[in-house]
Amino acid sequence: MLGTWTSCEYDNYEAQEGSLSPVIAIQDIRHLYKGEDVVLTRQNMKEAYQVRGTVISDYANGNVVPGTIVLQSFKKGLTKGITLHLGDAAANFALGDSLLVENIENAVLTKVNGALQLRGINPGSITKVATNRPVTPINVTAYLLDSLPENYEATLVRVYAGAIKPNPSVTDTYTGLKALTDGTDTIDLNTEPSATFATATLPASATFTGIAMPFAASPADAPKARLWPRNLNDMVDVGGPIYEGFPETFEGPTKTSYTSPATLDLKTGKWRFTQALLGPTAGRDRFSLPGLQAVRFQQNLSSAAYLQMEFNVLNGASKVSFSYGAYYTDASSTFRLEYSTDDGKTWKAYGPNITDANSVAKTITYTMDIPGKVRFRINKLGLGTTNNTSINNGRLNIDDFAVYEKM
């Protein structure tokens, strides 16, 4: 009969086999740590003695804790990771290697500078099952990483629309700790001097991928999130500095009517709302925490709805980013980014129409090279009433609208 464990324990039962599995999930290893070192045994692992996962660290490019690799797996609906300390043998395992650690008995689960490590594993017990396995990053905000650092520890994450503060000079490099913000919070971008890209020029803004790793100088300190990029390919959508005051988070006033007032004074300037309000409904409006509201466009219109800057940014644009999603359980909709270089007299579409809004908010980034003064707007097309076949025209949320200076 299948046993039932409390929430602080775990179920190591392999249903298909009808017996306890020899493989323990990474999250179950992590649950064993209660503030003191733990020696792993079959007893405390419910007869398990192996662990498996994919290497997400890139030892060859050097931005790692010396002698370690980071192993990540997806099991029981959760993505979790852990650091393995292997000494010199860590160099034998590459990014994308799928590993089976055949014996973790007597390994020690400990915490080093705020992050869990497994130490004392015999490298000879590790079997390389496959190579070049792809791993998809978890999309997160700096706020989530900073407020819940242990939830994302040792996993591959992506922070969209990141900006380095203060703005780096042309001589600044990746080496050391750099303040990385996405408008929701600020975390540290961590690059070791040993990294192959340590002396590369630091971009003012980019979408940053890396391994989330908490840091605490002592056990008494609260862990703070750090993002460890693995190589230069982890920085994409490189652009100029974010304009002062951006991203526009739409957190200032309230607006409960789709029609009035037509314009609002927000922290970045004046914005025009046409058939749009500021939605504060948690679980329905797709605002980015710690924010409490997002722009919400009306549904089923036969004419366009707009969110429009009524001011120019003056140093051109290298990039625009924002988050979007469908309100509550609404159908998707069709919208596009538009820009004007003549003070809003005429508008041009930038990029294709977007049609994939759903209940999970996502971030989109447009790279561009527009000189001089420019302003932007979102145009939600007036397609008529949703029929869930040829027409989808549900309510749409927009949040965290950011504009970046021309490079």
Secondary structure, 3 states (H helix, E strand, C coil): CCCCCCCCCCCCEECCCCEECCECCHHHHHHCCCCCCEECCCCCCCCCCEEEEEECCCHHHCCCCCCEEEEEEEECCEEEEEEEECHHHHHHCCCCCEEEECCCCCCEEEEECCEEEEECCCHHHEEEEECCCCCCCEEECHHHHHHCHHHCCCEEEEEEEEEEECCCCCCCECCEEEEEECCCCEEEEEECCCCCCCCCECCCEEEEEEEEEEECCCCCCCCEEEEECCCHHHEEEEECCECCCCCECCCCCCCCCCCCCCEEEECCEEEEEECEEEECCCCCCCCCCCCCCEEEECCCCCCCEEEEECCCECCCEEEEEEEEEECCCCCCCCEEEEEECCCCCCCEEEEEEECCCCCCCEEEEEEEEECCCEEEEEEECCCCCCCCCCCCCCCEEEEEEEEECCC
